Amino acid sequence: MITQAQLSKILPNNRETAEWTPVLNQTMEEFDIVRNLDRIAAFVAQIAHESAELTRVRESLKYTKAETICRTWPKRFPTPADAEPYVSTTGVANGRDRALANRVYNGKLGNVPGSDDGWTFRGRGLIQITGRSNYREVGEALGLPGLEQQPELLEQKTQAARSAGYFWKSRGLNALADDFSDDNDDADFEKITIAINGATKGLAERRAYWIKARQTLGLSVIRS
């Protein structure tokens, strides 16, 4: 288990660690993450990056610069001119974030082309569950049959954490987080990142959280 003091040290920008600590411990117990501290450190590090230290449980698609959209989805937006129609004006609800979600997510992940699925099933939870098919899978696994009709349930602390725990265990990430004498822990952590992100985006920050979590939990220096 992790204590509130430990969680606060790992996530200094979170002001709700008293509420999050029991939620995370329950989730880590449910999905066998508490078996050892190596799993806990890797899990907390990854969700710290994915959720901005547990402060963001819903994906924001408000981008104020076309260049940022291009960097995020280079194949869909090869030039700033392609991305410009989806740039949101700060503080103005102009619907461009919704249009962007439907543009980048529809036609995959079980989302119906030409629908509002991209927006409805945008990333939620501590490991951003995205897409109708993934919401359906998570809903069935967590005993939330109405999740497709109420996707915002993943914004609740308990379900945000449980959805991350389910994803973690179901994708075999517990085994990757385990420490063995003949493996490369740093390489395994990179594999965990790819399983979550699809690439290695944010790897440096994820690794920094990991190191901090390991130190806070009294674990040894990472082998590479």
C-alpha positions in Angstrom: 0.0 0.0 0.0 1.0 3.6 -0.4 0.5 6.3 2.3 -0.8 9.8 1.9 2.6 11.2 2.8 4.3 9.1 0.1 1.7 10.0 -2.5 2.0 13.7 -1.6 5.8 13.5 -2.0 5.5 11.9 -5.4 2.7 14.2 -6.6 3.5 17.6 -5.1 1.0 19.4 -7.3 -2.0 17.4 -6.1 -4.0 18.9 -3.2 -6.4 16.0 -2.8 -4.0 13.2 -1.8 -6.1 12.5 1.3 -9.0 11.5 -1.0 -6.9 9.8 -3.7 -4.8 7.6 -1.3 -7.6 5.1 -0.3 -9.0 5.1 -3.8 -5.6 4.1 -5.3 -5.0 1.5 -2.6 -8.3 -0.1 -3.3 -7.6 -0.1 -7.0 -4.1 -1.5 -6.6 -5.4 -4.2 -4.4 -8.2 -5.1 -6.8 -5.8 -5.4 -9.8 -2.9 -7.1 -8.0 -0.6 -4.1 -8.2 0.1 -4.2 -4.4 2.0 -7.5 -4.8 5.2 -5.6 -4.7 6.6 -2.0 -4.5 8.0 -2.2 -8.0 4.5 -2.5 -9.4 3.2 0.4 -7.3 6.1 2.7 -8.3 5.6 2.0 -12.0 1.8 2.4 -11.8 1.8 5.6 -9.9 4.5 7.1 -12.2 2.5 6.3 -15.3 -0.8 7.6 -14.0 1.0 10.7 -12.7 2.0 11.6 -16.2 -1.3 10.6 -17.8 -3.5 12.6 -15.5 -1.2 15.6 -14.6 -0.7 14.2 -11.1 -4.4 13.0 -10.7 -5.8 16.5 -11.5 -7.1 15.7 -15.0 -9.5 12.8 -15.6 -11.0 14.0 -18.9 -9.1 14.8 -22.1 -9.0 18.4 -23.2 -8.9 19.0 -26.9 -8.6 22.8 -26.6 -5.5 23.7 -28.5 -4.6 27.3 -28.9 -1.8 26.8 -31.5 -2.1 25.0 -34.8 1.5 23.9 -34.5 0.7 21.9 -31.4 -2.1 20.1 -33.1 0.3 19.2 -35.9 2.9 17.8 -33.5 0.2 15.7 -31.8 -1.3 14.3 -35.0 1.3 14.8 -37.7 -0.3 12.5 -40.2 -3.8 14.1 -40.0 -2.5 17.6 -39.9 0.7 17.9 -42.0 0.7 21.7 -42.0 -0.6 24.4 -39.7 -3.1 25.5 -42.3 -4.7 22.0 -42.0 -5.0 22.4 -38.2 -6.1 26.0 -38.1 -9.9 25.3 -38.3 -9.5 23.3 -35.1 -7.7 25.9 -33.0 -9.7 26.9 -29.9 -9.7 30.5 -28.7 -8.8 30.7 -25.0 -11.9 31.0 -22.9 -14.3 30.8 -25.8 -16.6 27.7 -26.2 -16.5 27.6 -30.0 -16.9 23.8 -30.4 -13.6 23.4 -32.1 -12.4 21.0 -29.5 -15.4 18.8 -30.2 -14.8 19.0 -33.9 -11.2 18.1 -33.4 -12.1 15.0 -31.3 -14.5 13.8 -33.9 -11.9 14.4 -36.6 -9.0 12.5 -35.0 -11.0 9.7 -33.2 -13.9 8.8 -35.5 -13.6 5.8 -37.7 -11.4 3.9 -35.2 -11.6 2.5 -31.7 -15.1 1.5 -32.4 -16.2 5.1 -33.1 -18.7 5.5 -36.0 -17.6 7.8 -38.8 -19.6 10.9 -39.1 -20.9 10.6 -35.5 -20.2 12.4 -32.3 -18.4 9.4 -30.9 -15.0 10.9 -31.0 -16.1 13.6 -28.6 -18.4 11.4 -26.5 -15.7 8.8 -26.0 -12.6 11.0 -25.7 -10.0 10.1 -23.1 -11.2 9.7 -19.5 -9.8 8.1 -16.3 -6.3 8.1 -14.9 -5.1 6.2 -18.0 -7.1 8.0 -20.7 -9.6 5.3 -21.9 -10.5 6.4 -25.4 -13.0 5.1 -28.0 -16.4 3.4 -27.8 -15.0 -0.1 -28.0 -12.6 0.5 -25.1 -15.4 2.1 -23.0 -17.5 -1.0 -23.7 -14.7 -3.3 -22.7 -14.0 -1.4 -19.5 -17.7 -1.1 -18.6 -18.1 -4.9 -18.9 -14.9 -5.6 -16.9 -15.8 -3.2 -14.1 -19.4 -4.1 -13.8 -20.6 -0.8 -15.3 -23.0 -1.9 -18.1 -24.2 1.7 -18.6 -20.8 3.1 -19.2 -21.5 3.6 -23.0 -24.5 5.7 -22.0 -22.7 7.5 -19.2 -19.1 7.8 -20.2 -18.6 10.5 -17.6 -18.6 7.8 -14.9 -14.9 7.5 -15.6 -14.4 11.0 -14.3 -15.4 9.9 -10.8 -12.3 9.2 -8.6 -13.1 5.5 -8.0 -13.9 4.6 -11.5 -11.1 6.8 -12.9 -8.7 4.8 -10.8 -10.4 1.4 -11.5 -10.4 1.9 -15.2 -6.6 2.5 -15.0 -6.1 -0.5 -12.8 -8.1 -2.7 -15.2 -6.1 -1.5 -18.2 -2.8 -2.0 -16.4 -3.5 -5.6 -15.4 -5.3 -6.6 -18.6 -2.4 -5.5 -20.8 0.2 -7.5 -18.7 1.8 -4.4 -17.2 2.2 -6.0 -13.7 4.6 -8.5 -15.2 6.6 -5.8 -16.9 6.9 -3.8 -13.7 8.2 -6.8 -11.7 11.9 -6.7 -10.9 14.0 -9.7 -11.9 17.7 -10.3 -11.7 18.0 -10.9 -15.4 15.9 -8.2 -17.0 16.3 -4.5 -17.9 14.0 -2.6 -15.7 14.4 0.7 -17.7 13.6 -1.1 -21.0 10.6 -2.7 -19.4 9.3 0.7 -18.2 9.6 2.0 -21.8 7.5 -1.0 -22.9 4.9 0.0 -20.3 4.9 3.5 -21.7 4.4 2.2 -25.3 1.5 -0.1 -24.1 -0.2 3.0 -22.6 0.6 5.7 -25.0 1.2 3.8 -28.3 4.6 5.4 -28.4 7.1 6.9 -26.0 5.5 10.4 -25.7 6.4 11.9 -22.3 8.9 9.2 -21.5 11.3 11.6 -19.8 8.6 12.9 -17.4 7.2 9.4 -16.8 10.7 8.2 -15.9 11.3 11.1 -13.6 8.1 10.2 -11.7 9.2 6.6 -11.6 12.5 7.5 -10.1 10.9 9.7 -7.5 8.3 7.0 -6.7 11.0 4.4 -6.3 13.0 6.6 -4.0 10.0 7.5 -2.0 9.0 3.9 -1.5 12.5 2.9 -0.5 13.4 1.0 -3.7 16.9 0.6 -5.2 18.3 2.6 -8.1 16.9 1.4 -11.5 19.0 -1.0 -13.5 19.4 -0.4 -17.2 
